[in-house]
Amino acid sequence: MSRPFPFRTPTSGNSFVRDNGKIRAREVRVIGTEGNQMGVYPLTEALAMARSRGVDLVEVASNATPPVCRLVDYGKFRYEQSKRDKEAKKRQHANKVKEVQLSPSIDPHDFQVKLGHAVDFLCEEMKVKISLRFRGREMAHKDIGFQVVDRFIKACTAFGHPDSPPKLVGRGIVLMLSPLPRNKRAKNPRQVEGAAELATPEHAPEKQPAPQPSSPRPTPTPAGRRALVPVGAGNGEGNRGGGFSNNPFSELDLSNVTQ
């Protein structure tokens, strides 16, 4: 037995919008091009109104009774809807929560590292959960833990605000920080410093000096042999005859030889 094809439901990313002949209702509530309410009309009359104005009849509220349709250019409607979807997607970062763990005896360097991570998360529109855990006898010094958390909150004042005062839950302190609005939030110091470093000429790549021609390496001579040195190399004379200093005939006196 063959099964019927499943009904195709639109995905959340690509919302399906009916327009013109795809609208199935008999009567629709029409909204004009300027956003004014025009009343309830049969579908045929609403389509005729759209054709007379050179626009499309787009269904904007299908669950209403009767469905609400708008007289608008379909391409312009889709463009505006895509812009709204992008803006809504940007605000979804606030739903993400990142956790930063502290301790009553945290080192100053570790404190700054944790603070930098929290600032990065807040500047990316994320919430930050601060949790401080007491171990062993540290429960006897709860005030130190609250001091660490308060110091952390003051350091994040320019980037986020606590949703509620710090609370002692079990063997730890829990706090939630929410990012400030963009127009009230300070810029991320890491990004500002990185942009300043790139702008300074000090960080420009240094030119490497041109390689100097290296002197020829002397040819190694085997043991027991004399190196061949051009004649006149030691007394400043050039090699006129192309001979060498080890020429056996160079030491002969040839002045008395008759031709």
Backbone bond lengths (Angstrom), bond angles and torsions (degrees), N, CA, C in turn:
res aa  C-N    CA-C-N  psi(-1)  N-CA   C-N-CA  omega(-1)  CA-C   N-CA-C  phi
1 M - - - 1.474 - - 1.519 108.66 -
2 S 1.292 115.86 124.08 1.467 119.69 -178.71 1.520 110.00 -79.30
3 R 1.314 115.09 141.22 1.454 120.76 179.29 1.523 109.85 -96.13
4 P 1.314 117.37 145.24 1.470 119.37 178.14 1.518 110.48 -68.88
5 F 1.320 115.52 156.02 1.455 120.24 177.78 1.521 109.93 -66.88
6 P 1.332 118.12 140.40 1.468 119.41 179.48 1.521 110.81 -67.37
7 F 1.337 114.88 152.11 1.457 120.23 179.39 1.527 109.17 -70.18
8 R 1.303 116.83 128.84 1.461 121.48 -177.46 1.527 109.16 -81.69
9 T 1.304 115.05 110.98 1.459 120.23 177.98 1.509 109.10 -96.87
10 P 1.296 118.67 140.12 1.466 120.67 -179.49 1.510 110.69 -67.25
11 T 1.319 116.28 143.16 1.459 121.60 177.35 1.516 109.54 -77.21
12 S 1.348 115.36 164.05 1.464 120.01 -179.30 1.505 111.84 -67.65
13 G 1.338 118.32 -29.76 1.452 120.33 -178.12 1.511 112.29 -74.90
14 N 1.353 118.05 -40.71 1.453 122.48 -179.61 1.521 108.91 -113.29
15 S 1.325 117.41 89.19 1.458 121.65 -177.97 1.517 109.26 -72.81
16 F 1.322 116.05 134.43 1.463 122.06 -177.94 1.523 108.64 -85.93
17 V 1.317 116.60 130.64 1.464 122.97 -179.29 1.522 108.02 -123.96
18 R 1.329 116.25 128.65 1.464 120.83 177.50 1.526 109.28 -87.01
19 D 1.314 114.13 143.45 1.459 119.54 177.85 1.526 108.94 -145.18
20 N 1.317 115.39 148.91 1.465 123.82 174.94 1.531 112.09 50.95
21 G 1.326 118.39 -116.75 1.452 121.77 -174.99 1.512 115.02 -71.20
22 K 1.339 118.54 -10.11 1.461 120.92 178.82 1.523 113.05 -81.96
23 I 1.311 117.86 -10.62 1.461 121.54 -179.96 1.537 108.44 -74.62
24 R 1.346 117.27 132.95 1.465 122.18 -173.50 1.527 113.79 -104.67
25 A 1.313 118.67 -8.61 1.465 119.97 -176.71 1.523 110.46 -76.53
26 R 1.331 115.79 152.67 1.454 120.71 177.61 1.514 111.32 -79.29
27 E 1.314 117.00 -40.28 1.465 122.34 178.25 1.516 109.43 -123.29
28 V 1.303 117.02 146.11 1.470 122.07 -179.20 1.518 108.60 -136.94
29 R 1.306 115.20 151.83 1.462 121.51 173.16 1.525 107.38 -92.59
30 V 1.294 117.39 122.12 1.458 122.74 -171.25 1.522 109.80 -99.94
31 I 1.334 114.37 135.39 1.468 122.62 173.39 1.522 107.09 -114.51
32 G 1.320 116.64 129.94 1.450 121.77 -175.38 1.519 113.03 -71.02
33 T 1.313 114.48 177.71 1.475 121.16 -178.79 1.517 111.93 -66.82
34 E 1.336 117.28 -25.39 1.462 121.25 179.95 1.517 112.23 -96.66
35 G 1.332 118.16 7.74 1.461 121.98 178.64 1.513 114.32 87.61
36 N 1.289 118.85 10.75 1.459 121.47 -179.39 1.521 110.69 -90.02
37 Q 1.332 115.65 147.53 1.467 121.83 178.87 1.530 108.98 -76.36
38 M 1.339 115.72 126.40 1.457 121.08 -178.96 1.522 112.90 -106.35
39 G 1.351 118.02 -12.22 1.446 120.93 176.95 1.518 112.29 108.42
40 V 1.327 115.82 -175.05 1.460 123.51 -178.44 1.517 108.46 -98.64
41 Y 1.338 115.43 128.59 1.461 121.98 -177.97 1.530 108.52 -133.05
42 P 1.329 116.75 154.26 1.475 118.92 169.73 1.528 109.72 -62.78
43 L 1.300 114.90 156.68 1.465 119.31 -175.47 1.525 111.71 -61.69
44 T 1.337 117.24 -37.92 1.468 119.63 -178.57 1.531 110.88 -64.56
45 E 1.346 116.73 -41.11 1.462 119.44 178.88 1.529 111.29 -68.05
46 A 1.341 116.55 -37.16 1.464 119.25 179.07 1.521 110.93 -65.80
47 L 1.323 117.35 -38.99 1.464 120.40 177.04 1.530 111.08 -66.08
48 A 1.335 116.49 -38.07 1.462 119.14 178.15 1.527 110.77 -65.96
49 M 1.323 117.69 -38.08 1.469 120.39 176.55 1.513 111.31 -63.12
50 A 1.328 116.91 -38.94 1.461 120.02 179.51 1.525 111.09 -66.57
51 R 1.347 116.76 -40.68 1.469 119.53 179.88 1.524 110.90 -66.56
52 S 1.314 116.68 -38.75 1.468 119.23 -178.97 1.524 112.15 -65.55
53 R 1.318 117.07 -28.55 1.472 120.99 179.63 1.529 112.86 -94.06
54 G 1.316 117.60 -3.54 1.460 120.93 179.60 1.514 114.40 71.85
55 V 1.340 117.19 28.24 1.462 121.64 179.31 1.519 108.40 -125.81
56 D 1.346 115.17 -175.44 1.462 121.72 -179.98 1.522 109.81 -109.13
57 L 1.307 115.32 156.29 1.460 122.35 173.64 1.522 107.28 -99.81
58 V 1.343 117.24 109.41 1.458 122.94 -174.02 1.520 109.12 -113.49
59 E 1.330 116.11 132.76 1.459 122.03 179.13 1.532 108.74 -83.63
60 V 1.318 116.85 118.09 1.467 121.61 -176.83 1.520 112.42 -105.89
61 A 1.329 118.76 -21.49 1.469 122.52 178.50 1.523 107.86 -140.83
62 S 1.334 114.27 93.46 1.467 118.76 -176.36 1.513 113.01 -79.27
63 N 1.337 119.06 -20.81 1.465 122.03 -177.15 1.527 112.42 -84.62
64 A 1.322 116.75 -11.36 1.461 119.13 179.96 1.532 110.25 -74.36
65 T 1.339 115.34 163.51 1.467 121.48 179.39 1.532 108.35 -126.78
66 P 1.326 119.51 109.00 1.479 126.13 -7.45 1.526 110.83 -75.15
67 P 1.346 117.57 166.63 1.473 120.07 179.99 1.527 111.79 -60.08
68 V 1.321 114.84 146.93 1.462 121.32 -178.36 1.519 108.07 -95.45
69 C 1.323 116.26 128.65 1.461 122.67 178.04 1.520 109.07 -123.73
70 R 1.295 113.98 153.13 1.468 120.32 -175.61 1.520 109.73 -126.54
71 L 1.323 116.08 139.46 1.456 122.21 175.16 1.524 108.60 -87.01
72 V 1.322 116.10 104.95 1.468 120.72 -174.86 1.519 108.32 -157.48
73 D 1.328 115.41 157.17 1.461 120.68 173.75 1.527 108.27 -69.15
74 Y 1.332 116.78 126.68 1.465 120.34 -174.06 1.533 111.82 -63.81
75 G 1.332 117.66 -40.05 1.456 119.82 178.63 1.514 112.03 -63.25
76 K 1.334 117.09 -42.66 1.461 120.46 177.69 1.523 110.74 -65.23
77 F 1.334 117.00 -37.33 1.472 120.97 179.17 1.534 110.93 -63.27
78 R 1.339 116.91 -44.23 1.462 120.15 179.45 1.520 111.29 -65.65
79 Y 1.332 117.25 -37.23 1.465 120.35 178.97 1.529 110.82 -64.51
80 E 1.320 117.54 -44.77 1.462 120.37 178.91 1.523 111.37 -65.04
81 Q 1.330 116.47 -37.46 1.456 119.78 179.60 1.529 111.09 -67.35
82 S 1.337 118.03 -38.48 1.465 120.27 177.69 1.520 111.13 -65.07
83 K 1.336 118.04 -36.38 1.459 120.64 177.10 1.523 110.60 -65.58
84 R 1.337 117.04 -40.69 1.468 119.46 178.27 1.522 111.02 -65.34
85 D 1.329 117.28 -38.01 1.464 119.97 178.83 1.531 111.44 -64.91
86 K 1.337 117.11 -38.94 1.463 120.29 178.51 1.521 111.44 -65.59
87 E 1.332 116.96 -42.18 1.462 119.92 178.44 1.519 111.06 -64.43
88 A 1.329 116.79 -39.08 1.464 119.47 178.24 1.528 110.98 -66.95
89 K 1.325 116.69 -34.48 1.464 119.77 179.08 1.517 111.31 -68.57
90 K 1.336 117.22 -33.86 1.458 119.93 178.20 1.526 111.29 -65.82
91 R 1.314 116.55 -34.14 1.468 119.66 -178.75 1.521 112.92 -79.09
92 Q 1.313 118.02 -7.06 1.459 120.10 -179.57 1.518 112.44 -71.82
93 H 1.345 118.95 -14.22 1.459 120.67 178.82 1.517 111.53 -63.96
94 A 1.327 117.17 -27.49 1.461 119.84 -179.04 1.524 111.60 -66.13
95 N 1.323 118.03 -18.63 1.460 120.70 178.60 1.522 111.96 -79.30
96 K 1.331 117.95 -17.25 1.454 120.88 179.96 1.524 109.81 -80.61
97 V 1.319 116.07 142.88 1.459 122.25 -178.46 1.523 108.55 -123.99
98 K 1.318 116.08 127.67 1.454 123.09 175.08 1.524 108.42 -112.28
99 E 1.322 115.77 145.27 1.467 120.74 -176.67 1.522 110.13 -111.16
100 V 1.333 114.76 138.15 1.461 122.71 175.82 1.519 107.09 -123.78
101 Q 1.320 116.62 122.15 1.458 121.92 -177.00 1.526 110.38 -100.53
102 L 1.328 115.06 134.35 1.457 122.48 179.20 1.517 109.10 -121.70
103 S 1.332 114.90 174.12 1.466 121.42 176.75 1.526 107.94 -144.37
104 P 1.328 118.50 154.04 1.466 119.52 -179.30 1.531 113.15 -61.86
105 S 1.310 117.96 -31.15 1.470 121.55 -178.35 1.525 110.72 -106.42
106 I 1.330 117.22 42.50 1.451 120.41 -177.14 1.524 110.26 -72.92
107 D 1.316 116.37 142.87 1.457 121.76 179.69 1.540 109.23 -73.73
108 P 1.344 118.35 147.63 1.483 119.63 179.19 1.524 112.91 -57.02
109 H 1.334 117.03 -38.70 1.466 119.16 179.58 1.528 110.47 -66.37
110 D 1.338 117.82 -43.55 1.459 120.60 177.41 1.522 111.13 -63.99
111 F 1.328 116.69 -34.23 1.463 120.64 177.61 1.525 110.51 -61.84
112 Q 1.330 117.31 -43.46 1.460 120.56 179.49 1.530 111.52 -67.49
113 V 1.330 116.90 -35.95 1.462 119.88 178.02 1.530 110.56 -65.09
114 K 1.330 116.47 -45.99 1.472 120.12 177.63 1.524 111.26 -62.49
115 L 1.319 116.18 -38.02 1.461 120.33 179.19 1.529 110.86 -65.06
116 G 1.330 116.94 -40.60 1.461 119.94 177.52 1.518 112.42 -62.36
117 H 1.330 116.72 -40.46 1.465 119.96 176.90 1.528 111.16 -63.33
118 A 1.330 116.75 -43.14 1.461 119.96 -179.67 1.521 111.36 -63.97
119 V 1.339 117.56 -39.83 1.465 121.10 178.63 1.525 110.37 -64.38
120 D 1.326 116.97 -40.72 1.467 120.05 177.64 1.528 111.52 -61.02
121 F 1.335 116.43 -43.07 1.464 120.13 -179.96 1.530 111.16 -65.40
122 L 1.330 116.80 -42.53 1.462 119.71 -178.88 1.525 111.26 -66.95
123 C 1.321 117.47 -36.62 1.468 120.23 178.46 1.523 112.04 -71.14
124 E 1.325 118.08 -16.47 1.458 122.33 176.31 1.522 111.99 -98.46
125 E 1.340 116.46 20.99 1.470 123.00 176.07 1.524 111.90 63.79
126 M 1.320 118.40 35.37 1.457 122.20 177.58 1.530 110.10 -113.43
127 K 1.310 115.50 149.26 1.457 120.21 173.87 1.531 110.01 -82.34
128 V 1.320 115.35 151.88 1.464 121.35 -177.81 1.524 108.72 -124.14
129 K 1.321 115.51 124.68 1.460 121.55 175.74 1.514 108.74 -99.49
130 I 1.327 116.65 120.39 1.455 122.58 179.64 1.527 107.83 -99.93
131 S 1.302 115.67 123.99 1.470 120.75 179.47 1.522 108.76 -128.78
132 L 1.311 115.21 126.21 1.470 121.83 177.34 1.514 108.07 -115.20
133 R 1.318 116.71 126.21 1.468 122.40 -174.53 1.523 110.49 -109.47
134 F 1.345 116.10 130.13 1.470 122.28 175.01 1.523 108.85 -92.63
135 R 1.300 115.62 135.18 1.462 121.28 178.88 1.529 109.93 -120.62
136 G 1.327 114.60 130.76 1.462 120.33 174.55 1.522 112.35 60.62
137 R 1.325 115.23 -125.09 1.467 120.93 -175.91 1.524 113.36 -78.09
138 E 1.315 117.39 0.76 1.464 119.37 177.53 1.527 111.73 -66.78
139 M 1.329 117.50 -17.44 1.462 120.18 177.46 1.520 112.02 -64.39
140 A 1.326 117.25 -21.07 1.466 120.53 178.76 1.523 111.97 -75.58
141 H 1.341 117.79 -10.74 1.470 121.83 -178.34 1.525 108.74 -126.17
142 K 1.305 116.30 62.22 1.464 120.91 -179.27 1.520 111.75 -68.00
143 D 1.345 115.82 -29.93 1.462 117.94 -177.95 1.529 111.43 -62.56
144 I 1.336 117.08 -32.18 1.469 119.54 178.48 1.529 109.94 -66.05
145 G 1.325 116.85 -40.25 1.457 119.70 177.95 1.521 112.49 -63.28
146 F 1.342 116.96 -41.10 1.463 119.76 177.98 1.529 110.89 -66.51
147 Q 1.327 117.24 -33.50 1.462 119.66 177.30 1.531 111.19 -65.16
148 V 1.332 116.82 -40.23 1.465 120.39 178.32 1.526 110.68 -63.77
149 V 1.325 116.27 -42.81 1.467 120.16 -179.74 1.523 110.74 -66.37
150 D 1.341 117.18 -41.87 1.468 119.84 178.53 1.525 111.07 -63.45
151 R 1.316 116.53 -38.29 1.470 119.19 178.14 1.528 110.64 -65.71
152 F 1.314 116.49 -35.83 1.463 120.82 178.42 1.537 110.75 -67.81
153 I 1.339 116.21 -38.60 1.463 120.18 179.69 1.528 110.46 -66.34
154 K 1.326 117.05 -42.41 1.469 119.84 179.76 1.520 111.20 -64.25
155 A 1.330 117.31 -34.63 1.464 119.77 178.98 1.526 112.07 -70.18
156 C 1.330 117.53 -23.66 1.480 121.62 -179.50 1.517 112.60 -100.51
157 T 1.338 118.07 12.62 1.461 120.20 -175.08 1.519 112.03 -61.60
158 A 1.340 118.38 -35.76 1.464 121.36 -177.37 1.521 113.10 -76.41
159 F 1.331 117.21 -7.81 1.463 119.99 -174.98 1.525 113.28 -121.19
160 G 1.328 118.32 -26.45 1.452 121.03 -178.60 1.511 111.21 -157.96
161 H 1.314 115.04 169.20 1.462 121.60 -179.35 1.521 108.98 -132.11
162 P 1.331 118.31 147.66 1.468 120.37 179.56 1.523 110.73 -74.89
163 D 1.314 116.09 139.67 1.462 120.48 176.84 1.524 111.87 -72.41
164 S 1.319 116.75 -28.98 1.464 121.82 -179.94 1.531 107.88 -156.85
165 P 1.319 118.85 162.88 1.470 120.05 178.10 1.528 110.86 -63.16
166 P 1.341 117.06 156.18 1.476 119.49 177.62 1.520 111.30 -59.32
167 K 1.339 114.81 139.02 1.462 120.80 -178.88 1.516 109.85 -122.93
168 L 1.320 114.34 144.62 1.465 120.99 175.73 1.523 108.08 -89.33
169 V 1.334 115.98 113.71 1.461 122.23 -179.20 1.527 107.32 -121.13
170 G 1.336 115.95 110.06 1.456 119.58 -179.00 1.524 111.20 66.19
171 R 1.322 116.27 -121.26 1.459 121.71 179.58 1.535 111.80 -105.68
172 G 1.307 116.26 30.50 1.455 119.12 -179.96 1.507 112.47 -155.71
173 I 1.324 114.61 172.53 1.460 123.25 178.61 1.526 107.39 -112.79
174 V 1.314 115.64 134.05 1.465 121.42 -176.67 1.518 108.40 -123.37
175 L 1.343 115.28 139.61 1.459 121.76 179.37 1.521 108.97 -150.86
176 M 1.338 117.23 146.57 1.455 122.31 178.94 1.526 109.20 -120.21
177 L 1.339 115.53 127.68 1.460 122.23 177.79 1.524 109.16 -108.86
178 S 1.324 116.02 135.20 1.464 122.13 177.46 1.526 109.06 -112.99
179 P 1.315 118.52 143.80 1.471 120.23 -179.16 1.522 111.78 -70.32
180 L 1.317 115.32 146.52 1.457 121.24 174.81 1.533 109.82 -75.34
181 P 1.336 117.80 160.19 1.475 119.07 173.87 1.526 111.40 -59.67
182 R 1.298 116.01 155.42 1.465 120.00 -175.12 1.514 112.71 -61.92
183 N 1.343 117.24 -35.53 1.453 119.32 -178.46 1.529 112.85 -74.79
184 K 1.332 117.92 -14.41 1.461 121.99 178.35 1.526 112.52 -110.22
185 R 1.315 117.36 -7.39 1.463 120.72 -175.99 1.520 110.45 -93.22
186 A 1.322 115.64 139.43 1.461 120.71 176.99 1.517 110.16 -72.18
187 K 1.320 115.44 158.49 1.458 120.22 179.45 1.524 110.38 -75.30
188 N 1.296 114.98 152.39 1.462 120.56 179.52 1.522 109.18 -64.66
189 P 1.330 118.98 119.56 1.479 119.86 -177.58 1.518 112.94 -61.65
190 R 1.328 117.99 -28.65 1.466 119.23 179.69 1.522 110.82 -67.33
191 Q 1.321 117.57 -41.42 1.450 120.12 179.13 1.520 111.39 -68.70
192 V 1.350 117.24 -36.42 1.464 120.07 179.07 1.522 110.41 -66.66
193 E 1.332 117.09 -42.92 1.464 120.04 179.11 1.517 111.25 -66.28
194 G 1.347 117.03 -39.02 1.457 119.42 178.92 1.516 112.28 -64.53
195 A 1.347 116.90 -39.28 1.462 119.28 178.21 1.520 111.13 -68.04
196 A 1.350 117.36 -35.80 1.464 120.06 179.00 1.519 111.22 -68.19
197 E 1.324 116.65 -37.78 1.463 119.29 179.08 1.518 111.25 -66.18
198 L 1.330 117.13 -37.90 1.460 119.22 178.96 1.520 111.71 -69.95
199 A 1.344 117.19 -27.38 1.459 120.21 -178.03 1.521 112.46 -79.70
200 T 1.346 119.15 -25.30 1.457 122.01 -177.78 1.514 110.16 -75.43
201 P 1.363 117.31 140.58 1.473 119.27 -179.97 1.516 113.07 -72.83
202 E 1.350 116.63 -9.82 1.465 117.70 -178.45 1.510 111.76 -66.82
203 H 1.339 116.23 -28.46 1.452 119.95 -177.38 1.529 112.25 -91.65
204 A 1.350 116.40 10.46 1.454 117.89 175.50 1.515 109.18 -71.74
205 P 1.300 118.71 147.43 1.467 120.45 -178.50 1.522 110.90 -65.07
206 E 1.319 115.89 129.36 1.453 121.45 179.77 1.523 110.13 -73.51
207 K 1.356 113.97 142.76 1.448 119.10 178.58 1.520 109.75 -77.13
208 Q 1.279 115.14 130.35 1.453 120.01 178.68 1.528 109.53 -77.13
209 P 1.350 118.30 135.09 1.466 119.93 178.49 1.518 110.78 -63.14
210 A 1.336 113.57 147.59 1.454 118.68 -179.77 1.508 110.49 -66.15
211 P 1.294 119.00 138.91 1.476 120.54 -178.80 1.517 111.01 -66.52
212 Q 1.327 115.54 131.04 1.449 122.05 178.54 1.526 110.00 -79.99
213 P 1.351 116.33 141.97 1.475 117.88 178.24 1.512 111.06 -65.60
214 S 1.272 115.73 126.46 1.461 121.32 -177.58 1.525 109.80 -81.05
215 S 1.340 115.62 145.11 1.461 121.41 178.72 1.517 109.63 -68.78
216 P 1.331 116.79 145.71 1.481 118.47 -178.75 1.518 111.25 -63.10
217 R 1.286 114.04 136.86 1.458 119.49 -179.56 1.520 109.56 -75.52
218 P 1.309 116.52 136.05 1.477 119.14 179.38 1.517 110.71 -64.85
219 T 1.294 113.68 140.96 1.463 119.38 179.38 1.510 109.65 -76.70
220 P 1.299 118.00 123.83 1.475 119.25 -179.54 1.529 110.30 -65.41
221 T 1.334 114.80 138.32 1.472 121.17 179.96 1.506 109.43 -107.67
222 P 1.291 116.50 141.60 1.475 118.40 178.54 1.526 110.97 -65.45
223 A 1.321 114.70 156.31 1.474 119.78 179.30 1.517 109.97 -64.38
224 G 1.373 116.40 137.77 1.455 122.20 177.86 1.504 113.54 91.51
225 R 1.329 119.53 -0.82 1.450 121.95 178.52 1.519 109.70 -116.27
226 R 1.315 114.39 150.35 1.449 120.54 179.04 1.521 109.20 -92.17
227 A 1.327 114.15 140.68 1.455 118.83 178.91 1.506 109.74 -72.76
228 L 1.311 116.04 142.32 1.455 121.81 178.95 1.514 108.82 -82.46
229 V 1.355 116.36 113.53 1.456 122.28 -178.41 1.508 107.48 -116.96
230 P 1.337 120.71 134.09 1.464 121.80 179.13 1.516 111.58 -60.43
231 V 1.328 115.41 147.55 1.457 121.47 179.92 1.514 108.68 -66.53
232 G 1.347 115.10 136.92 1.447 120.76 179.50 1.495 114.42 83.58
233 A 1.342 116.81 4.56 1.462 118.04 179.99 1.494 111.53 -69.26
234 G 1.358 116.67 -29.24 1.464 119.65 -178.42 1.506 113.25 -87.01
235 N 1.375 119.46 -31.00 1.453 121.20 -177.33 1.513 112.48 -102.91
236 G 1.307 118.98 11.94 1.449 120.75 175.21 1.507 113.35 88.73
237 E 1.333 119.84 -3.37 1.448 121.33 179.23 1.513 110.38 -87.65
238 G 1.294 114.52 146.72 1.459 118.89 -179.30 1.503 110.94 -80.85
239 N 1.265 116.33 175.20 1.450 123.20 179.19 1.524 107.93 -86.93
240 R 1.325 114.15 89.39 1.456 118.87 -173.67 1.527 111.15 -75.42
241 G 1.312 115.21 -49.38 1.453 118.07 -174.34 1.491 113.87 -93.46
242 G 1.288 116.68 2.79 1.459 119.27 -179.04 1.499 111.93 75.56
243 G 1.424 118.27 11.23 1.449 120.18 -179.66 1.494 112.06 -85.90
244 F 1.344 115.13 -176.07 1.454 121.62 -179.00 1.515 109.10 -128.71
245 S 1.326 115.09 161.92 1.465 119.38 -176.03 1.519 112.60 -69.36
246 N 1.296 118.67 -18.18 1.455 120.82 -179.91 1.528 112.18 -96.58
247 N 1.349 115.23 18.57 1.458 119.10 177.50 1.529 109.00 -68.35
248 P 1.305 121.29 121.88 1.491 121.26 -177.16 1.521 113.21 -67.51
249 F 1.325 119.17 -20.87 1.476 121.54 -179.56 1.517 112.62 -89.20
250 S 1.293 118.54 -4.78 1.452 119.38 -178.24 1.519 112.32 -73.19
251 E 1.354 119.65 -21.90 1.463 122.56 -178.67 1.529 112.81 -93.61
252 L 1.308 118.82 -2.85 1.478 121.20 179.76 1.516 111.12 -77.89
253 D 1.351 116.13 143.04 1.466 122.05 177.30 1.511 107.92 -92.90
254 L 1.269 118.11 108.03 1.456 123.90 -175.75 1.547 112.61 -104.03
255 S 1.364 117.15 14.97 1.456 119.81 -178.78 1.513 112.27 -73.50
256 N 1.350 119.58 -29.35 1.458 122.61 -178.09 1.517 113.37 -90.60
257 V 1.280 115.67 -1.44 1.468 118.22 -178.84 1.508 108.03 -78.55
258 T 1.357 114.84 125.81 1.478 121.08 179.27 1.517 109.20 -91.66
259 Q 1.324 114.68 146.29 1.446 117.72 179.60 1.512 111.46 -86.35
